[in-house]
Amino acid sequence: MVSVTLAVPKELKQKMDKFPEMNWSEIARQAFNERIADLQFINKIKSKSTLTEADALRMGKAVSKAVSDRYRKLAG
C-alpha cells in the first residue's frame, strides 16, 4: 500500500482529534472510493450521451428557472 499525505484546515484537525477512536485513514479511503465510483458512473453515462455541453447548460438553466418559479409561487 502507498501513503498519501493530506492537508486539512487546522479547525478540521482539531475536530478530528476529539474522536481518536476513529480510523481517519479508513474513512478517507472509503470517501475516495465512493467519489471514484460516482465519477465512473458519470463518465459511463457521459460516454453514451449525445448531448453537447451547450445542450446540458441550456437544460440546466431551464430546470433552475422552473424550480425558482415554483418556489416563488409557493412563497407568494
Steps between C-alpha positions, in 0.01 A plus 500: 500500500624851425469800730330826412533811712202733525483858616194593704410831662610536861138520618417169333802329654396627844153350449650172379723485809189491719427152359827308536318169472422572135720354228520815289712327236226241443235771488705686239548179296125438502430860398750475214345173383148646511605807302680285242190281461288814451741636238515167318119490491486854362763418237305192395184707454693776320658252259153390383352850486442693180448828686751774448624716784287784361193273510572407861548865602177601326308220672656587835391862468147391407479271803638771730244749370215251544605425859541869577158581354341219701648624828394855425143379455515304827642798688279759364 
